Amino acid sequence: MGWLGDTLKVKIHAPALDGRANEALCAFLAFTLGLPKRSVSLVQGEKSRQKLVQIDGLDMAGVKSRLLVQALKSK
């Protein structure tokens, strides 16, 4: 959806049952960033709308850069 400061707003179309939405979020981020699934993990917010994820292998600038490239490719 977009950035709000250092917070990324993402809309996932997966049910919030049995952690499926959390799994879908991590899988989406890993795929979009070109990382293995194991590189993205949920740190906080398992049952909350606001999540904190850890992305191994990239800093914030790298994440933003890769997401920008993907956004430009999708246009």
C-alpha positions as a printed NumPy array, in Angstrom:
array([[  0.   ,   0.   ,   0.   ],
       [  2.826,   2.427,   0.81 ],
       [  5.214,   3.905,   3.33 ],
       [  4.222,   5.918,   6.401],
       [  7.632,   7.127,   7.62 ],
       [  9.613,   3.967,   8.346],
       [  6.444,   1.874,   8.494],
       [  5.321,  -0.096,   5.466],
       [  1.574,  -0.567,   5.083],
       [  0.781,  -3.909,   3.411],
       [ -2.595,  -5.431,   2.623],
       [ -2.644,  -9.235,   2.654],
       [ -5.61 , -11.229,   1.391],
       [ -5.266, -14.206,   3.698],
       [ -7.449, -15.204,   6.625],
       [ -6.208, -14.344,  10.085],
       [ -6.748, -17.939,  11.152],
       [ -4.02 , -20.209,  12.498],
       [ -1.329, -17.674,  11.565],
       [ -2.05 , -17.844,   7.819],
       [ -1.995, -14.073,   7.383],
       [  1.349, -13.85 ,   9.201],
       [  2.801, -16.595,   6.999],
       [  1.444, -14.885,   3.888],
       [  2.984, -11.571,   4.951],
       [  6.427, -13.097,   5.495],
       [  6.224, -15.045,   2.23 ],
       [  5.133, -11.915,   0.325],
       [  7.958,  -9.822,   1.748],
       [ 10.557, -12.52 ,   1.074],
       [  9.386, -12.979,  -2.512],
       [  9.16 ,  -9.248,  -3.203],
       [ 12.597,  -8.578,  -1.719],
       [ 14.165, -11.539,  -3.527],
       [ 15.119, -13.301,  -0.305],
       [ 14.611, -16.855,   0.957],
       [ 11.526, -17.292,   3.154],
       [ 13.729, -18.012,   6.168],
       [ 15.136, -14.453,   5.92 ],
       [ 11.818, -12.864,   6.944],
       [ 10.332, -13.595,  10.348],
       [  7.651, -12.133,  12.555],
       [  9.116, -10.603,  15.721],
       [  6.081,  -8.937,  17.257],
       [  2.349,  -8.602,  16.655],
       [  1.279, -12.173,  16.008],
       [ -2.357, -11.339,  16.75 ],
       [ -2.236,  -7.615,  16.005],
       [ -2.81 ,  -5.61 ,  12.835],
       [  0.551,  -3.946,  13.435],
       [  3.489,  -6.295,  12.957],
       [  7.222,  -6.057,  13.434],
       [  9.218,  -8.226,  11.061],
       [ 12.907,  -8.975,  10.974],
       [ 14.537,  -9.105,   7.559],
       [ 17.948, -10.759,   7.562],
       [ 20.405,  -9.73 ,   4.87 ],
       [ 19.125,  -6.209,   4.194],
       [ 19.139,  -2.931,   6.081],
       [ 16.258,  -0.429,   5.872],
       [ 17.794,   1.338,   2.862],
       [ 18.134,  -1.987,   1.035],
       [ 14.522,  -2.91 ,   1.799],
       [ 13.237,   0.442,   0.548],
       [ 15.399,   0.258,  -2.565],
       [ 14.212,  -3.234,  -3.505],
       [ 10.584,  -2.372,  -2.856],
       [ 10.919,   0.74 ,  -5.029],
       [ 12.394,  -1.325,  -7.877],
       [  9.504,  -3.809,  -7.589],
       [  6.948,  -0.989,  -7.57 ],
       [  8.462,   0.5  , -10.713],
       [  8.49 ,  -2.912, -12.436],
       [  4.798,  -3.434, -11.688],
       [  3.746,  -0.181, -13.401]])
